[in-house]
Amino acid sequence: MIEEGQLYKVRQLAVEFHRKREDEDLRDLMVSSLAVLRGLQEMGFLKYLSLMKGECARKALGYDDVTRTSCYKVCFVNVNLKQG
C-alpha cells in the first residue's frame, strides 16, 4: 500500500505489529517493521498513539514487576492531507 501510493487520501491509520513467538526471526521482523514505519513517515504520517496489546503480554523473566508484549497498536495521522 505504501509503495503503490494507496494511502495518500487516508487521514488516520492504525497498524498492529505482532511477533508470533520466539521461533520467529526477530531481526527480520524489526527490519520489516522499521520499513513500514519509515514509509509511513515519508508519506506524512505522524504517530500520535502507541499501545501495548494486553492479549500478548507476559511477565519478563526474572522481573515480576516488568511486563513485555509482542503486540503493539500504533496510530498515525496524515499531516500532508489537506482538509476540504
PyMOL Python script that loads the backbone (N, CA, C, O; Angstrom):
from pymol import cmd

cmd.read_pdbstr("""\
ATOM      1  N   MET A   1       0.826  -1.193   0.000  1.00  0.00           N
ATOM      2  CA  MET A   1       0.000   0.000   0.000  1.00  0.00           C
ATOM      3  C   MET A   1       0.867   1.253   0.000  1.00  0.00           C
ATOM      4  O   MET A   1       0.552   2.240  -0.665  1.00  0.00           O
ATOM      5  N   ILE A   2       1.956   1.202   0.749  1.00  0.00           N
ATOM      6  CA  ILE A   2       2.856   2.358   0.798  1.00  0.00           C
ATOM      7  C   ILE A   2       3.538   2.544  -0.553  1.00  0.00           C
ATOM      8  O   ILE A   2       3.535   3.642  -1.108  1.00  0.00           O
ATOM      9  N   GLU A   3       4.119   1.472  -1.078  1.00  0.00           N
ATOM     10  CA  GLU A   3       4.861   1.545  -2.342  1.00  0.00           C
ATOM     11  C   GLU A   3       3.973   1.957  -3.512  1.00  0.00           C
ATOM     12  O   GLU A   3       4.441   2.617  -4.440  1.00  0.00           O
ATOM     13  N   GLU A   4       2.699   1.577  -3.478  1.00  0.00           N
ATOM     14  CA  GLU A   4       1.788   1.889  -4.576  1.00  0.00           C
ATOM     15  C   GLU A   4       1.060   3.212  -4.376  1.00  0.00           C
ATOM     16  O   GLU A   4       0.262   3.602  -5.229  1.00  0.00           O
ATOM     17  N   GLY A   5       1.312   3.915  -3.269  1.00  0.00           N
ATOM     18  CA  GLY A   5       0.713   5.215  -3.034  1.00  0.00           C
ATOM     19  C   GLY A   5      -0.767   5.183  -2.716  1.00  0.00           C
ATOM     20  O   GLY A   5      -1.468   6.170  -2.942  1.00  0.00           O
ATOM     21  N   GLN A   6      -1.256   4.066  -2.195  1.00  0.00           N
ATOM     22  CA  GLN A   6      -2.680   3.920  -1.929  1.00  0.00           C
ATOM     23  C   GLN A   6      -3.141   4.645  -0.664  1.00  0.00           C
ATOM     24  O   GLN A   6      -4.337   4.669  -0.375  1.00  0.00           O
ATOM     25  N   LEU A   7      -2.232   5.225   0.080  1.00  0.00           N
ATOM     26  CA  LEU A   7      -2.599   5.855   1.352  1.00  0.00           C
ATOM     27  C   LEU A   7      -2.627   7.384   1.274  1.00  0.00           C
ATOM     28  O   LEU A   7      -2.808   8.044   2.297  1.00  0.00           O
ATOM     29  N   TYR A   8      -2.455   7.948   0.098  1.00  0.00           N
ATOM     30  CA  TYR A   8      -2.323   9.399   0.024  1.00  0.00           C
ATOM     31  C   TYR A   8      -3.600  10.147   0.411  1.00  0.00           C
ATOM     32  O   TYR A   8      -3.523  11.323   0.768  1.00  0.00           O
ATOM     33  N   LYS A   9      -4.769   9.506   0.353  1.00  0.00           N
ATOM     34  CA  LYS A   9      -6.018  10.157   0.761  1.00  0.00           C
ATOM     35  C   LYS A   9      -6.504   9.686   2.132  1.00  0.00           C
ATOM     36  O   LYS A   9      -7.619  10.008   2.540  1.00  0.00           O
ATOM     37  N   VAL A  10      -5.676   8.930   2.835  1.00  0.00           N
ATOM     38  CA  VAL A  10      -6.040   8.410   4.159  1.00  0.00           C
ATOM     39  C   VAL A  10      -5.652   9.436   5.217  1.00  0.00           C
ATOM     40  O   VAL A  10      -4.512   9.898   5.256  1.00  0.00           O
ATOM     41  N   ARG A  11      -6.609   9.789   6.075  1.00  0.00           N
ATOM     42  CA  ARG A  11      -6.347  10.781   7.119  1.00  0.00           C
ATOM     43  C   ARG A  11      -5.750  10.141   8.377  1.00  0.00           C
ATOM     44  O   ARG A  11      -4.789  10.663   8.940  1.00  0.00           O
ATOM     45  N   GLN A  12      -6.314   9.018   8.815  1.00  0.00           N
ATOM     46  CA  GLN A  12      -5.816   8.329  10.010  1.00  0.00           C
ATOM     47  C   GLN A  12      -5.624   6.860   9.694  1.00  0.00           C
ATOM     48  O   GLN A  12      -6.323   6.292   8.855  1.00  0.00           O
ATOM     49  N   LEU A  13      -4.663   6.253  10.382  1.00  0.00           N
ATOM     50  CA  LEU A  13      -4.336   4.861  10.132  1.00  0.00           C
ATOM     51  C   LEU A  13      -3.886   4.212  11.431  1.00  0.00           C
ATOM     52  O   LEU A  13      -3.116   4.801  12.191  1.00  0.00           O
ATOM     53  N   ALA A  14      -4.362   3.004  11.686  1.00  0.00           N
ATOM     54  CA  ALA A  14      -3.906   2.218  12.835  1.00  0.00           C
ATOM     55  C   ALA A  14      -3.235   0.954  12.300  1.00  0.00           C
ATOM     56  O   ALA A  14      -3.774   0.280  11.422  1.00  0.00           O
ATOM     57  N   VAL A  15      -2.066   0.641  12.833  1.00  0.00           N
ATOM     58  CA  VAL A  15      -1.298  -0.531  12.413  1.00  0.00           C
ATOM     59  C   VAL A  15      -0.987  -1.360  13.651  1.00  0.00           C
ATOM     60  O   VAL A  15      -0.626  -0.813  14.693  1.00  0.00           O
ATOM     61  N   GLU A  16      -1.125  -2.680  13.539  1.00  0.00           N
ATOM     62  CA  GLU A  16      -0.740  -3.572  14.625  1.00  0.00           C
ATOM     63  C   GLU A  16       0.483  -4.359  14.198  1.00  0.00           C
ATOM     64  O   GLU A  16       0.549  -4.897  13.093  1.00  0.00           O
ATOM     65  N   PHE A  17       1.446  -4.412  15.099  1.00  0.00           N
ATOM     66  CA  PHE A  17       2.658  -5.186  14.880  1.00  0.00           C
ATOM     67  C   PHE A  17       2.629  -6.372  15.835  1.00  0.00           C
ATOM     68  O   PHE A  17       2.401  -6.205  17.033  1.00  0.00           O
ATOM     69  N   HIS A  18       2.861  -7.578  15.299  1.00  0.00           N
ATOM     70  CA  HIS A  18       2.829  -8.798  16.101  1.00  0.00           C
ATOM     71  C   HIS A  18       4.099  -9.610  15.882  1.00  0.00           C
ATOM     72  O   HIS A  18       4.621  -9.692  14.770  1.00  0.00           O
ATOM     73  N   ARG A  19       4.572 -10.193  16.940  1.00  0.00           N
ATOM     74  CA  ARG A  19       5.631 -11.196  16.854  1.00  0.00           C
ATOM     75  C   ARG A  19       5.001 -12.513  17.260  1.00  0.00           C
ATOM     76  O   ARG A  19       4.442 -12.632  18.350  1.00  0.00           O
ATOM     77  N   LYS A  20       5.092 -13.496  16.388  1.00  0.00           N
ATOM     78  CA  LYS A  20       4.414 -14.767  16.651  1.00  0.00           C
ATOM     79  C   LYS A  20       4.911 -15.413  17.937  1.00  0.00           C
ATOM     80  O   LYS A  20       4.095 -15.759  18.791  1.00  0.00           O
ATOM     81  N   ARG A  21       6.145 -15.579  18.099  1.00  0.00           N
ATOM     82  CA  ARG A  21       6.784 -16.119  19.299  1.00  0.00           C
ATOM     83  C   ARG A  21       8.290 -16.158  19.053  1.00  0.00           C
ATOM     84  O   ARG A  21       8.781 -15.593  18.076  1.00  0.00           O
ATOM     85  N   GLU A  22       9.002 -16.811  19.922  1.00  0.00           N
ATOM     86  CA  GLU A  22      10.456 -16.858  19.834  1.00  0.00           C
ATOM     87  C   GLU A  22      10.963 -17.598  18.599  1.00  0.00           C
ATOM     88  O   GLU A  22      12.134 -17.460  18.245  1.00  0.00           O
ATOM     89  N   ASP A  23      10.114 -18.377  17.938  1.00  0.00           N
ATOM     90  CA  ASP A  23      10.556 -19.104  16.754  1.00  0.00           C
ATOM     91  C   ASP A  23      10.720 -18.193  15.538  1.00  0.00           C
ATOM     92  O   ASP A  23      11.325 -18.588  14.541  1.00  0.00           O
ATOM     93  N   GLU A  24      10.186 -16.983  15.622  1.00  0.00           N
ATOM     94  CA  GLU A  24      10.286 -16.032  14.511  1.00  0.00           C
ATOM     95  C   GLU A  24      11.608 -15.278  14.594  1.00  0.00           C
ATOM     96  O   GLU A  24      12.071 -14.942  15.684  1.00  0.00           O
ATOM     97  N   ASP A  25      12.208 -15.017  13.448  1.00  0.00           N
ATOM     98  CA  ASP A  25      13.469 -14.285  13.396  1.00  0.00           C
ATOM     99  C   ASP A  25      13.223 -12.819  13.754  1.00  0.00           C
ATOM    100  O   ASP A  25      12.611 -12.078  12.984  1.00  0.00           O
ATOM    101  N   LEU A  26      13.700 -12.415  14.914  1.00  0.00           N
ATOM    102  CA  LEU A  26      13.446 -11.063  15.415  1.00  0.00           C
ATOM    103  C   LEU A  26      14.081 -10.000  14.522  1.00  0.00           C
ATOM    104  O   LEU A  26      13.498  -8.932  14.335  1.00  0.00           O
ATOM    105  N   ARG A  27      15.250 -10.267  13.975  1.00  0.00           N
ATOM    106  CA  ARG A  27      15.921  -9.281  13.129  1.00  0.00           C
ATOM    107  C   ARG A  27      15.080  -8.983  11.880  1.00  0.00           C
ATOM    108  O   ARG A  27      14.884  -7.820  11.528  1.00  0.00           O
ATOM    109  N   ASP A  28      14.590 -10.023  11.218  1.00  0.00           N
ATOM    110  CA  ASP A  28      13.761  -9.816  10.020  1.00  0.00           C
ATOM    111  C   ASP A  28      12.484  -9.052  10.362  1.00  0.00           C
ATOM    112  O   ASP A  28      12.051  -8.182   9.606  1.00  0.00           O
ATOM    113  N   LEU A  29      11.886  -9.383  11.506  1.00  0.00           N
ATOM    114  CA  LEU A  29      10.676  -8.692  11.936  1.00  0.00           C
ATOM    115  C   LEU A  29      10.949  -7.208  12.176  1.00  0.00           C
ATOM    116  O   LEU A  29      10.165  -6.358  11.754  1.00  0.00           O
ATOM    117  N   MET A  30      12.041  -6.895  12.841  1.00  0.00           N
ATOM    118  CA  MET A  30      12.375  -5.497  13.128  1.00  0.00           C
ATOM    119  C   MET A  30      12.670  -4.725  11.844  1.00  0.00           C
ATOM    120  O   MET A  30      12.240  -3.581  11.697  1.00  0.00           O
ATOM    121  N   VAL A  31      13.394  -5.337  10.920  1.00  0.00           N
ATOM    122  CA  VAL A  31      13.722  -4.671   9.653  1.00  0.00           C
ATOM    123  C   VAL A  31      12.446  -4.367   8.871  1.00  0.00           C
ATOM    124  O   VAL A  31      12.294  -3.266   8.341  1.00  0.00           O
ATOM    125  N   SER A  32      11.528  -5.331   8.794  1.00  0.00           N
ATOM    126  CA  SER A  32      10.293  -5.093   8.041  1.00  0.00           C
ATOM    127  C   SER A  32       9.397  -4.076   8.755  1.00  0.00           C
ATOM    128  O   SER A  32       8.760  -3.255   8.095  1.00  0.00           O
ATOM    129  N   SER A  33       9.338  -4.115  10.081  1.00  0.00           N
ATOM    130  CA  SER A  33       8.539  -3.141  10.836  1.00  0.00           C
ATOM    131  C   SER A  33       9.091  -1.731  10.675  1.00  0.00           C
ATOM    132  O   SER A  33       8.327  -0.780  10.511  1.00  0.00           O
ATOM    133  N   LEU A  34      10.406  -1.590  10.721  1.00  0.00           N
ATOM    134  CA  LEU A  34      11.017  -0.272  10.528  1.00  0.00           C
ATOM    135  C   LEU A  34      10.790   0.247   9.113  1.00  0.00           C
ATOM    136  O   LEU A  34      10.639   1.452   8.913  1.00  0.00           O
ATOM    137  N   ALA A  35      10.764  -0.639   8.140  1.00  0.00           N
ATOM    138  CA  ALA A  35      10.488  -0.222   6.759  1.00  0.00           C
ATOM    139  C   ALA A  35       9.074   0.341   6.647  1.00  0.00           C
ATOM    140  O   ALA A  35       8.858   1.339   5.959  1.00  0.00           O
ATOM    141  N   VAL A  36       8.115  -0.288   7.316  1.00  0.00           N
ATOM    142  CA  VAL A  36       6.733   0.217   7.310  1.00  0.00           C
ATOM    143  C   VAL A  36       6.678   1.587   7.980  1.00  0.00           C
ATOM    144  O   VAL A  36       6.071   2.515   7.445  1.00  0.00           O
ATOM    145  N   LEU A  37       7.309   1.717   9.146  1.00  0.00           N
ATOM    146  CA  LEU A  37       7.303   2.994   9.866  1.00  0.00           C
ATOM    147  C   LEU A  37       7.971   4.099   9.056  1.00  0.00           C
ATOM    148  O   LEU A  37       7.472   5.224   9.012  1.00  0.00           O
ATOM    149  N   ARG A  38       9.076   3.793   8.426  1.00  0.00           N
ATOM    150  CA  ARG A  38       9.783   4.781   7.603  1.00  0.00           C
ATOM    151  C   ARG A  38       8.923   5.196   6.409  1.00  0.00           C
ATOM    152  O   ARG A  38       8.840   6.382   6.089  1.00  0.00           O
ATOM    153  N   GLY A  39       8.284   4.229   5.752  1.00  0.00           N
ATOM    154  CA  GLY A  39       7.427   4.538   4.616  1.00  0.00           C
ATOM    155  C   GLY A  39       6.261   5.431   4.991  1.00  0.00           C
ATOM    156  O   GLY A  39       5.926   6.366   4.263  1.00  0.00           O
ATOM    157  N   LEU A  40       5.641   5.144   6.130  1.00  0.00           N
ATOM    158  CA  LEU A  40       4.535   5.984   6.598  1.00  0.00           C
ATOM    159  C   LEU A  40       5.016   7.397   6.909  1.00  0.00           C
ATOM    160  O   LEU A  40       4.351   8.374   6.566  1.00  0.00           O
ATOM    161  N   GLN A  41       6.165   7.502   7.554  1.00  0.00           N
ATOM    162  CA  GLN A  41       6.709   8.820   7.879  1.00  0.00           C
ATOM    163  C   GLN A  41       7.012   9.616   6.608  1.00  0.00           C
ATOM    164  O   GLN A  41       6.741  10.816   6.551  1.00  0.00           O
ATOM    165  N   GLU A  42       7.564   8.966   5.604  1.00  0.00           N
ATOM    166  CA  GLU A  42       7.882   9.649   4.346  1.00  0.00           C
ATOM    167  C   GLU A  42       6.628  10.134   3.630  1.00  0.00           C
ATOM    168  O   GLU A  42       6.680  11.109   2.881  1.00  0.00           O
ATOM    169  N   MET A  43       5.494   9.457   3.854  1.00  0.00           N
ATOM    170  CA  MET A  43       4.229   9.872   3.248  1.00  0.00           C
ATOM    171  C   MET A  43       3.555  10.999   4.032  1.00  0.00           C
ATOM    172  O   MET A  43       2.572  11.569   3.558  1.00  0.00           O
ATOM    173  N   GLY A  44       4.062  11.329   5.218  1.00  0.00           N
ATOM    174  CA  GLY A  44       3.482  12.405   6.015  1.00  0.00           C
ATOM    175  C   GLY A  44       2.694  11.933   7.219  1.00  0.00           C
ATOM    176  O   GLY A  44       2.030  12.739   7.870  1.00  0.00           O
ATOM    177  N   PHE A  45       2.750  10.652   7.531  1.00  0.00           N
ATOM    178  CA  PHE A  45       2.047  10.139   8.704  1.00  0.00           C
ATOM    179  C   PHE A  45       2.896  10.330   9.953  1.00  0.00           C
ATOM    180  O   PHE A  45       4.076   9.981   9.979  1.00  0.00           O
ATOM    181  N   LEU A  46       2.275  10.888  10.984  1.00  0.00           N
ATOM    182  CA  LEU A  46       2.935  11.064  12.280  1.00  0.00           C
ATOM    183  C   LEU A  46       2.228  10.204  13.318  1.00  0.00           C
ATOM    184  O   LEU A  46       1.000  10.126  13.349  1.00  0.00           O
ATOM    185  N   LYS A  47       3.017   9.565  14.161  1.00  0.00           N
ATOM    186  CA  LYS A  47       2.452   8.734  15.218  1.00  0.00           C
ATOM    187  C   LYS A  47       1.854   9.630  16.294  1.00  0.00           C
ATOM    188  O   LYS A  47       2.490  10.586  16.738  1.00  0.00           O
ATOM    189  N   TYR A  48       0.617   9.316  16.716  1.00  0.00           N
ATOM    190  CA  TYR A  48       0.025  10.059  17.817  1.00  0.00           C
ATOM    191  C   TYR A  48      -0.369   9.166  18.983  1.00  0.00           C
ATOM    192  O   TYR A  48      -0.739   9.670  20.043  1.00  0.00           O
ATOM    193  N   LEU A  49      -0.298   7.855  18.809  1.00  0.00           N
ATOM    194  CA  LEU A  49      -0.650   6.949  19.897  1.00  0.00           C
ATOM    195  C   LEU A  49       0.014   5.603  19.671  1.00  0.00           C
ATOM    196  O   LEU A  49       0.034   5.096  18.550  1.00  0.00           O
ATOM    197  N   SER A  50       0.557   5.026  20.731  1.00  0.00           N
ATOM    198  CA  SER A  50       1.145   3.697  20.677  1.00  0.00           C
ATOM    199  C   SER A  50       0.711   2.940  21.920  1.00  0.00           C
ATOM    200  O   SER A  50       0.881   3.421  23.040  1.00  0.00           O
ATOM    201  N   LEU A  51       0.148   1.753  21.719  1.00  0.00           N
ATOM    202  CA  LEU A  51      -0.382   0.978  22.840  1.00  0.00           C
ATOM    203  C   LEU A  51       0.180  -0.436  22.828  1.00  0.00           C
ATOM    204  O   LEU A  51       0.324  -1.053  21.772  1.00  0.00           O
ATOM    205  N   MET A  52       0.496  -0.942  24.020  1.00  0.00           N
ATOM    206  CA  MET A  52       0.832  -2.355  24.141  1.00  0.00           C
ATOM    207  C   MET A  52      -0.469  -3.127  24.163  1.00  0.00           C
ATOM    208  O   MET A  52      -1.402  -2.749  24.872  1.00  0.00           O
ATOM    209  N   LYS A  53      -0.546  -4.197  23.402  1.00  0.00           N
ATOM    210  CA  LYS A  53      -1.737  -5.034  23.368  1.00  0.00           C
ATOM    211  C   LYS A  53      -1.647  -6.060  24.499  1.00  0.00           C
ATOM    212  O   LYS A  53      -0.711  -6.859  24.550  1.00  0.00           O
ATOM    213  N   GLY A  54      -2.613  -6.031  25.391  1.00  0.00           N
ATOM    214  CA  GLY A  54      -2.601  -6.869  26.579  1.00  0.00           C
ATOM    215  C   GLY A  54      -2.695  -8.357  26.325  1.00  0.00           C
ATOM    216  O   GLY A  54      -2.169  -9.153  27.102  1.00  0.00           O
ATOM    217  N   GLU A  55      -3.364  -8.749  25.237  1.00  0.00           N
ATOM    218  CA  GLU A  55      -3.522 -10.181  24.993  1.00  0.00           C
ATOM    219  C   GLU A  55      -2.215 -10.884  24.661  1.00  0.00           C
ATOM    220  O   GLU A  55      -2.152 -12.114  24.680  1.00  0.00           O
ATOM    221  N   CYS A  56      -1.178 -10.127  24.360  1.00  0.00           N
ATOM    222  CA  CYS A  56       0.130 -10.714  24.062  1.00  0.00           C
ATOM    223  C   CYS A  56       1.120 -10.493  25.208  1.00  0.00           C
ATOM    224  O   CYS A  56       2.298 -10.823  25.077  1.00  0.00           O
ATOM    225  N   ALA A  57       0.656  -9.944  26.315  1.00  0.00           N
ATOM    226  CA  ALA A  57       1.545  -9.593  27.421  1.00  0.00           C
ATOM    227  C   ALA A  57       2.011 -10.833  28.181  1.00  0.00           C
ATOM    228  O   ALA A  57       1.297 -11.830  28.288  1.00  0.00           O
ATOM    229  N   ARG A  58       3.228 -10.737  28.702  1.00  0.00           N
ATOM    230  CA  ARG A  58       3.780 -11.781  29.557  1.00  0.00           C
ATOM    231  C   ARG A  58       4.803 -11.140  30.489  1.00  0.00           C
ATOM    232  O   ARG A  58       5.379 -10.098  30.178  1.00  0.00           O
ATOM    233  N   LYS A  59       5.014 -11.768  31.614  1.00  0.00           N
ATOM    234  CA  LYS A  59       5.989 -11.258  32.575  1.00  0.00           C
ATOM    235  C   LYS A  59       7.403 -11.483  32.049  1.00  0.00           C
ATOM    236  O   LYS A  59       7.698 -12.513  31.444  1.00  0.00           O
ATOM    237  N   ALA A  60       8.263 -10.509  32.286  1.00  0.00           N
ATOM    238  CA  ALA A  60       9.657 -10.639  31.891  1.00  0.00           C
ATOM    239  C   ALA A  60      10.349 -11.631  32.825  1.00  0.00           C
ATOM    240  O   ALA A  60      10.130 -11.606  34.036  1.00  0.00           O
ATOM    241  N   LEU A  61      11.175 -12.491  32.265  1.00  0.00           N
ATOM    242  CA  LEU A  61      11.877 -13.482  33.069  1.00  0.00           C
ATOM    243  C   LEU A  61      12.765 -12.806  34.111  1.00  0.00           C
ATOM    244  O   LEU A  61      13.604 -11.969  33.778  1.00  0.00           O
ATOM    245  N   GLY A  62      12.572 -13.174  35.361  1.00  0.00           N
ATOM    246  CA  GLY A  62      13.388 -12.632  36.433  1.00  0.00           C
ATOM    247  C   GLY A  62      12.937 -11.295  36.973  1.00  0.00           C
ATOM    248  O   GLY A  62      13.541 -10.782  37.916  1.00  0.00           O
ATOM    249  N   TYR A  63      11.877 -10.703  36.397  1.00  0.00           N
ATOM    250  CA  TYR A  63      11.396  -9.395  36.829  1.00  0.00           C
ATOM    251  C   TYR A  63       9.878  -9.460  36.989  1.00  0.00           C
ATOM    252  O   TYR A  63       9.138  -9.350  36.012  1.00  0.00           O
ATOM    253  N   ASP A  64       9.427  -9.638  38.215  1.00  0.00           N
ATOM    254  CA  ASP A  64       7.995  -9.786  38.467  1.00  0.00           C
ATOM    255  C   ASP A  64       7.191  -8.533  38.144  1.00  0.00           C
ATOM    256  O   ASP A  64       6.009  -8.623  37.810  1.00  0.00           O
ATOM    257  N   ASP A  65       7.820  -7.367  38.239  1.00  0.00           N
ATOM    258  CA  ASP A  65       7.096  -6.114  38.028  1.00  0.00           C
ATOM    259  C   ASP A  65       7.225  -5.572  36.600  1.00  0.00           C
ATOM    260  O   ASP A  65       6.782  -4.457  36.324  1.00  0.00           O
ATOM    261  N   VAL A  66       7.826  -6.347  35.693  1.00  0.00           N
ATOM    262  CA  VAL A  66       8.013  -5.905  34.311  1.00  0.00           C
ATOM    263  C   VAL A  66       7.172  -6.779  33.394  1.00  0.00           C
ATOM    264  O   VAL A  66       7.265  -8.006  33.430  1.00  0.00           O
ATOM    265  N   THR A  67       6.350  -6.136  32.572  1.00  0.00           N
ATOM    266  CA  THR A  67       5.541  -6.843  31.596  1.00  0.00           C
ATOM    267  C   THR A  67       6.034  -6.498  30.202  1.00  0.00           C
ATOM    268  O   THR A  67       6.284  -5.334  29.888  1.00  0.00           O
ATOM    269  N   ARG A  68       6.170  -7.510  29.379  1.00  0.00           N
ATOM    270  CA  ARG A  68       6.566  -7.318  27.982  1.00  0.00           C
ATOM    271  C   ARG A  68       5.434  -7.801  27.093  1.00  0.00           C
ATOM    272  O   ARG A  68       4.606  -8.617  27.499  1.00  0.00           O
ATOM    273  N   THR A  69       5.413  -7.285  25.881  1.00  0.00           N
ATOM    274  CA  THR A  69       4.400  -7.728  24.926  1.00  0.00           C
ATOM    275  C   THR A  69       5.030  -7.917  23.563  1.00  0.00           C
ATOM    276  O   THR A  69       6.060  -7.320  23.249  1.00  0.00           O
ATOM    277  N   SER A  70       4.405  -8.745  22.767  1.00  0.00           N
ATOM    278  CA  SER A  70       4.877  -8.945  21.402  1.00  0.00           C
ATOM    279  C   SER A  70       3.887  -8.351  20.397  1.00  0.00           C
ATOM    280  O   SER A  70       3.983  -8.612  19.198  1.00  0.00           O
ATOM    281  N   CYS A  71       2.935  -7.551  20.892  1.00  0.00           N
ATOM    282  CA  CYS A  71       1.922  -6.924  20.034  1.00  0.00           C
ATOM    283  C   CYS A  71       1.782  -5.444  20.391  1.00  0.00           C
ATOM    284  O   CYS A  71       1.656  -5.082  21.561  1.00  0.00           O
ATOM    285  N   TYR A  72       1.805  -4.612  19.379  1.00  0.00           N
ATOM    286  CA  TYR A  72       1.636  -3.175  19.578  1.00  0.00           C
ATOM    287  C   TYR A  72       0.641  -2.633  18.564  1.00  0.00           C
ATOM    288  O   TYR A  72       0.600  -3.078  17.417  1.00  0.00           O
ATOM    289  N   LYS A  73      -0.149  -1.677  18.995  1.00  0.00           N
ATOM    290  CA  LYS A  73      -1.029  -0.932  18.097  1.00  0.00           C
ATOM    291  C   LYS A  73      -0.475   0.481  18.013  1.00  0.00           C
ATOM    292  O   LYS A  73      -0.258   1.133  19.035  1.00  0.00           O
ATOM    293  N   VAL A  74      -0.248   0.950  16.796  1.00  0.00           N
ATOM    294  CA  VAL A  74       0.318   2.279  16.585  1.00  0.00           C
ATOM    295  C   VAL A  74      -0.635   3.052  15.677  1.00  0.00           C
ATOM    296  O   VAL A  74      -1.009   2.569  14.609  1.00  0.00           O
ATOM    297  N   CYS A  75      -1.028   4.258  16.108  1.00  0.00           N
ATOM    298  CA  CYS A  75      -1.974   5.093  15.365  1.00  0.00           C
ATOM    299  C   CYS A  75      -1.257   6.298  14.773  1.00  0.00           C
ATOM    300  O   CYS A  75      -0.397   6.906  15.411  1.00  0.00           O
ATOM    301  N   PHE A  76      -1.627   6.626  13.548  1.00  0.00           N
ATOM    302  CA  PHE A  76      -0.980   7.709  12.811  1.00  0.00           C
ATOM    303  C   PHE A  76      -2.011   8.679  12.255  1.00  0.00           C
ATOM    304  O   PHE A  76      -3.168   8.315  12.045  1.00  0.00           O
ATOM    305  N   VAL A  77      -1.587   9.914  12.019  1.00  0.00           N
ATOM    306  CA  VAL A  77      -2.395  10.903  11.323  1.00  0.00           C
ATOM    307  C   VAL A  77      -1.552  11.453  10.179  1.00  0.00           C
ATOM    308  O   VAL A  77      -0.352  11.681  10.331  1.00  0.00           O
ATOM    309  N   ASN A  78      -2.197  11.664   9.028  1.00  0.00           N
ATOM    310  CA  ASN A  78      -1.504  12.151   7.840  1.00  0.00           C
ATOM    311  C   ASN A  78      -1.520  13.682   7.853  1.00  0.00           C
ATOM    312  O   ASN A  78      -2.563  14.295   7.626  1.00  0.00           O
ATOM    313  N   VAL A  79      -0.379  14.289   8.114  1.00  0.00           N
ATOM    314  CA  VAL A  79      -0.309  15.741   8.209  1.00  0.00           C
ATOM    315  C   VAL A  79      -0.225  16.399   6.828  1.00  0.00           C
ATOM    316  O   VAL A  79      -0.360  17.617   6.718  1.00  0.00           O
ATOM    317  N   ASN A  80      -0.007  15.613   5.786  1.00  0.00           N
ATOM    318  CA  ASN A  80       0.056  16.149   4.427  1.00  0.00           C
ATOM    319  C   ASN A  80      -1.313  16.224   3.757  1.00  0.00           C
ATOM    320  O   ASN A  80      -1.458  16.862   2.715  1.00  0.00           O
ATOM    321  N   LEU A  81      -2.312  15.580   4.345  1.00  0.00           N
ATOM    322  CA  LEU A  81      -3.641  15.568   3.747  1.00  0.00           C
ATOM    323  C   LEU A  81      -4.361  16.885   4.057  1.00  0.00           C
ATOM    324  O   LEU A  81      -4.537  17.258   5.217  1.00  0.00           O
ATOM    325  N   LYS A  82      -4.759  17.557   3.018  1.00  0.00           N
ATOM    326  CA  LYS A  82      -5.444  18.852   3.179  1.00  0.00           C
ATOM    327  C   LYS A  82      -6.933  18.624   3.405  1.00  0.00           C
ATOM    328  O   LYS A  82      -7.550  17.769   2.771  1.00  0.00           O
ATOM    329  N   GLN A  83      -7.497  19.407   4.323  1.00  0.00           N
ATOM    330  CA  GLN A  83      -8.943  19.320   4.554  1.00  0.00           C
ATOM    331  C   GLN A  83      -9.664  20.057   3.441  1.00  0.00           C
ATOM    332  O   GLN A  83      -9.157  21.016   2.861  1.00  0.00           O
ATOM    333  N   GLY A  84     -10.874  19.568   3.165  1.00  0.00           N
ATOM    334  CA  GLY A  84     -11.637  20.311   2.190  1.00  0.00           C
ATOM    335  C   GLY A  84     -12.454  19.499   1.293  1.00  0.00           C
ATOM    336  O   GLY A  84     -13.141  20.039   0.426  1.00  0.00           O
TER     337      GLY A  84
END
""", "prot")
cmd.dss("prot")
cmd.show_as("cartoon", "prot")
cmd.util.cbc("prot")
cmd.orient("prot")
